[in-house]
Amino acid sequence: MSGMATKPDYLMLAIETSCDETSVAVVKGGRQILSNIVSSQIETHRQFGGVVPEIASRKHVESITVIIEEAFKKAGVSPGDIDTVAVTQGPGLVGALLVGIVAAKSLALALDVPLIGTHHIAGHIYANQLIGDILYPALALVVSGGHTELVLIEKEGQFRIVGRTRDDAVGEAYDKVARALKFPYPGGPHVDRLAHEAQDEVVLPRSWLEPDSYDFSFSGLKSAVLAEINRSRMKGETPDFSALARGFQQSVIDVVTGKAMRAAAEFGVRQLLLCGGVAANRGLRETLTALCREANLPLLIPPHVLCTDNAAMIGAAADLKWRRSEFTSLDMKAEPGFSLEDWSVKG
């Protein structure tokens, strides 16, 4: 099996089921997407105002086989053409992860090909490699529903977390604020749109934490939004939701981009990568693009379809392991709290 990893145009089937998207992709040579099918459960979870883990797992079970078949069909390949199977091992919802893992193990065993357990955040980071070359050392700003991290990548596939959220992730904070502003789940796109339409801004606090810290905290900002809404109502006024959305978004953007640019300068990186579902946020993309242009720092941002959870990004990250013949045994378990640093490639 190990000699197979020298095959440059190999075909990988990649599976992602960490949360509420069932996704399967066929990726050629670690870079070329032949198919990337994503089945979202947003409509199902919207009525509950967030993801319900048990329902997410059941939906994955219902759709995984159909999505695998669709990925093969769209790619124009058959199961026998596949050289390896990759799957999200963690982090994520344990029940959801297990559905993808059982499917991946079954396929790897049936096709007699290697299995590659893959880290979800490594996937978000290496989604950037599907659109361009990553220059090392690089810094990744990961912003998603469950994660907000600054990750230093000194060499290919070598991760070191230099900053992380101490409470809510950015996406989580957006959803909670959106709920207060009477928007449905997921709330991020609604808050982003409203912030752009706003004529005024309610200036909200910035949580910078300690002077040398690259960590984040958004729970106080969320509380500040709720306090402003209550203050208006106690005065008998209607809260200005658009001005609040703008103030909230501006506070988030100032802090995450400010810390990212400071870390990029301190660690002397050659490139900044924006990754994760919140990377689709227009305000964040525009601000970071302007700051990187000013600092003459190359910036990579994946297109929207590769920002949210998808299997092609898992294929891009798994390519790191494929090329080094670092395969995973079939007794692999789901790892809801999987460490990104521990998943780093060897050597």
C-alpha positions in Angstrom: 0.0 0.0 0.0 2.7 2.5 0.9 4.1 2.6 -2.6 0.8 3.9 -3.9 1.4 7.3 -2.3 3.9 8.1 -5.1 1.0 8.2 -7.7 0.6 11.9 -8.4 -2.8 11.8 -10.1 -4.4 9.4 -7.6 -8.1 9.6 -6.8 -9.4 10.2 -3.3 -13.0 9.9 -2.0 -13.4 12.3 0.8 -16.3 12.3 3.4 -17.3 15.1 5.8 -20.1 14.7 8.4 -18.8 16.7 11.4 -21.9 18.8 12.0 -25.0 19.5 9.8 -23.7 19.0 6.2 -23.3 15.6 4.6 -20.6 16.0 2.0 -18.7 13.7 -0.3 -16.1 14.7 -2.9 -13.8 13.0 -5.4 -10.5 14.8 -5.5 -7.7 14.1 -8.0 -4.1 14.5 -7.0 -5.0 16.5 -3.9 -5.9 19.6 -5.8 -8.4 19.0 -8.6 -12.1 18.7 -7.5 -14.0 16.3 -9.7 -17.1 16.4 -7.6 -18.0 18.1 -4.3 -21.6 17.2 -3.2 -23.0 19.0 -0.1 -26.3 18.3 1.4 -27.2 20.9 4.0 -29.6 20.3 7.0 -30.2 24.0 7.6 -33.9 23.9 6.9 -34.3 21.0 9.3 -32.5 22.7 12.2 -33.8 26.2 11.6 -37.1 25.4 13.4 -35.0 24.6 16.6 -32.8 27.7 16.3 -29.6 25.7 16.1 -28.2 22.2 15.4 -29.8 19.3 17.3 -27.1 16.6 17.4 -29.4 13.6 17.4 -31.3 14.9 14.4 -28.1 15.7 12.6 -26.9 12.1 13.0 -30.1 10.7 11.7 -30.1 13.0 8.7 -26.5 11.9 7.9 -27.6 8.2 8.1 -30.5 8.9 5.7 -28.4 10.7 3.0 -24.8 9.4 3.2 -25.3 6.5 0.7 -27.1 8.8 -1.8 -24.4 11.5 -1.6 -21.6 9.0 -2.1 -23.3 7.7 -5.3 -23.9 11.2 -6.5 -20.2 12.1 -5.9 -19.1 9.1 -8.0 -21.6 9.9 -10.8 -20.7 13.6 -11.0 -17.0 12.8 -11.0 -17.5 10.2 -13.8 -15.5 7.6 -11.9 -16.4 4.2 -10.3 -15.6 2.9 -6.8 -12.9 0.7 -8.3 -11.0 3.8 -9.5 -10.5 5.1 -6.0 -7.0 4.9 -4.5 -7.8 6.1 -1.0 -10.6 7.2 1.3 -10.4 10.2 3.6 -12.9 11.1 6.3 -13.3 13.8 9.0 -12.2 12.1 12.3 -12.9 15.2 14.4 -13.5 17.7 15.9 -17.3 17.7 15.6 -20.5 16.1 16.9 -19.6 12.5 17.9 -22.8 10.9 16.4 -22.4 12.9 13.2 -18.7 12.0 12.9 -19.5 8.3 13.4 -21.8 8.1 10.4 -19.0 9.4 8.0 -16.4 7.2 9.7 -18.4 4.0 9.4 -19.1 4.8 5.7 -15.4 5.5 5.1 -14.2 2.4 6.8 -16.6 0.2 4.9 -15.5 1.7 1.6 -11.8 1.4 2.4 -12.2 -2.2 3.5 -14.4 -3.1 0.5 -12.0 -1.4 -2.0 -8.8 -2.5 -0.2 -7.4 1.0 -0.2 -5.8 3.1 2.6 -8.0 5.1 5.1 -7.0 8.7 6.1 -8.6 10.1 9.3 -8.5 13.9 8.8 -8.8 16.9 11.0 -11.8 19.2 10.3 -9.8 22.5 10.9 -6.9 21.3 8.8 -9.5 20.9 6.1 -10.7 24.5 6.4 -7.0 25.6 6.3 -6.0 23.5 3.3 -9.2 24.5 1.4 -6.9 27.4 0.4 -4.6 25.0 -1.4 -7.5 24.2 -3.8 -7.3 27.8 -5.1 -3.6 28.6 -4.9 -0.2 27.7 -3.4 0.4 28.2 0.3 3.6 30.0 1.2 5.3 29.0 4.4 5.5 30.1 7.1 1.8 31.0 6.9 -0.8 32.1 9.4 -4.4 30.9 9.3 -7.3 32.9 10.8 -9.9 30.2 11.4 -13.4 31.6 11.9 -16.4 29.2 12.0 -19.4 28.3 14.0 -17.5 26.2 16.5 -13.9 27.6 16.2 -12.0 30.8 16.3 -8.2 30.3 16.2 -5.0 31.7 14.9 -2.8 28.9 13.6 0.8 29.2 12.7 1.9 26.8 9.9 5.7 26.9 10.0 6.1 24.1 7.5 3.6 22.2 5.3 1.2 20.3 7.6 2.8 21.5 10.8 0.3 23.3 13.0 0.8 25.5 16.1 -2.2 27.3 17.7 -1.1 30.7 18.8 -4.5 32.1 19.7 -8.0 30.7 20.4 -11.4 31.8 21.7 -11.9 31.6 25.4 -15.7 31.4 25.2 -17.9 31.7 22.1 -16.6 31.1 18.6 -17.3 34.0 16.1 -20.0 32.1 14.3 -21.7 31.1 17.6 -21.6 34.8 18.7 -23.2 35.8 15.3 -26.0 33.3 15.7 -26.7 34.4 19.3 -26.8 38.1 18.3 -28.9 37.3 15.3 -31.5 35.6 17.5 -31.6 38.7 19.7 -32.2 40.7 16.4 -35.1 38.3 15.5 -33.3 36.6 12.6 -33.6 32.9 11.9 -30.8 30.3 12.2 -28.1 30.5 10.8 -27.9 34.2 11.6 -24.5 35.3 10.4 -25.4 36.2 6.8 -28.4 38.2 8.0 -26.3 40.2 10.5 -23.6 40.8 7.8 -26.3 42.1 5.3 -27.9 44.3 7.9 -24.5 45.8 9.0 -23.8 46.8 5.4 -27.3 48.4 5.0 -27.0 50.4 8.3 -26.8 54.2 8.2 -25.7 54.4 11.9 -23.5 52.4 14.3 -24.0 51.7 18.0 -20.3 51.6 19.1 -19.7 48.5 21.2 -16.7 47.4 23.3 -13.6 45.6 21.8 -12.3 42.7 23.8 -8.5 42.8 23.3 -7.7 40.9 26.5 -4.0 41.0 27.7 -1.7 43.3 25.6 0.4 40.3 24.2 -2.5 37.8 23.9 -3.7 36.4 20.6 -6.8 34.8 22.2 -10.3 36.0 21.6 -13.4 36.5 23.7 -16.9 37.4 22.4 -19.3 36.6 25.2 -19.0 40.2 26.6 -19.8 41.6 23.2 -22.9 39.5 22.9 -24.0 40.7 26.4 -23.4 44.3 25.3 -25.8 43.9 22.4 -28.5 42.4 24.7 -27.9 45.3 27.1 -28.4 47.9 24.4 -31.7 46.2 23.3 -32.9 46.2 26.9 -31.9 49.8 27.5 -33.9 50.9 24.4 -37.0 49.0 25.4 -36.8 50.3 29.0 -36.9 53.8 27.5 -39.9 52.9 25.4 -37.9 53.1 22.2 -37.6 50.6 19.4 -34.0 49.3 19.2 -32.1 50.2 16.1 -31.2 46.6 14.9 -29.2 47.7 11.9 -27.0 50.1 13.9 -26.5 47.3 16.5 -25.6 44.8 13.7 -23.1 47.2 12.3 -21.6 47.9 15.8 -21.4 44.2 16.6 -19.8 43.3 13.2 -17.3 46.2 13.4 -16.2 45.1 16.9 -15.7 41.5 15.8 -13.8 42.5 12.6 -11.6 45.0 14.4 -10.5 42.4 17.0 -10.0 39.4 14.7 -8.2 41.3 11.9 -6.2 43.3 14.4 -4.9 40.2 16.2 -4.3 38.4 12.9 -2.2 41.3 11.4 -0.2 41.7 14.7 0.5 37.9 14.8 1.5 37.9 11.1 4.0 40.6 11.7 5.4 39.0 14.9 5.9 35.6 13.4 7.1 37.0 10.0 4.8 34.9 7.9 4.8 35.0 4.1 1.0 34.6 3.7 -2.3 35.0 5.6 -5.1 32.4 5.1 -8.7 33.1 5.9 -10.6 29.9 6.7 -14.0 28.6 8.0 -17.6 29.3 7.5 -17.4 32.9 8.7 -14.8 33.5 6.0 -17.8 34.0 3.8 -18.6 37.2 5.7 -18.4 40.2 3.3 -17.3 42.7 6.0 -14.5 40.4 7.2 -13.2 39.6 3.7 -13.2 43.3 2.6 -11.4 44.5 5.8 -8.8 41.8 5.7 -8.1 42.3 2.0 -7.5 46.0 2.5 -5.2 45.4 5.6 -3.2 42.8 3.7 -2.8 45.0 0.7 -1.6 47.8 2.9 0.9 45.5 4.7 2.0 44.0 1.3 1.1 40.5 2.7 -0.3 37.9 0.3 -3.8 36.7 1.3 -5.7 33.6 0.3 -9.5 33.3 0.8 -11.4 30.4 -0.6 -14.6 30.9 -2.6 -17.8 30.7 -0.5 -18.5 27.1 -1.5 -15.2 26.0 0.0 -15.6 28.1 3.2 -18.5 26.2 4.6 -18.1 22.5 5.6 -17.4 20.4 2.5 -15.6 17.2 1.6 -13.2 18.7 -1.0 -11.4 20.6 1.8 -11.0 17.2 3.7 -9.5 15.8 0.6 -7.0 18.7 0.3 -5.9 18.2 3.9 -5.7 14.4 3.6 -3.4 14.9 0.7 -0.7 15.9 3.3 -0.9 12.4 4.8 -1.3 10.6 1.5 2.0 11.9 0.2 3.8 10.8 3.3 2.0 7.4 3.5 0.6 8.3 6.9 -2.5 6.2 6.8 -5.0 5.5 9.6 -5.9 2.0 11.0 -9.4 0.7 10.6 -10.0 0.7 14.3 -10.0 4.6 14.2 -12.4 6.2 16.5 -14.3 9.5 16.2 -12.5 12.3 18.1 -14.9 15.1 19.1 -12.1 17.1 20.7 -9.4 16.2 18.2 -6.2 18.3 18.6 -5.0 20.0 15.4 -1.4 20.1 16.6 -1.5 16.3 17.2 -2.8 15.7 13.7 0.3 17.5 12.2 2.3 15.5 9.7 5.4 13.7 11.1 8.9 15.1 10.6 
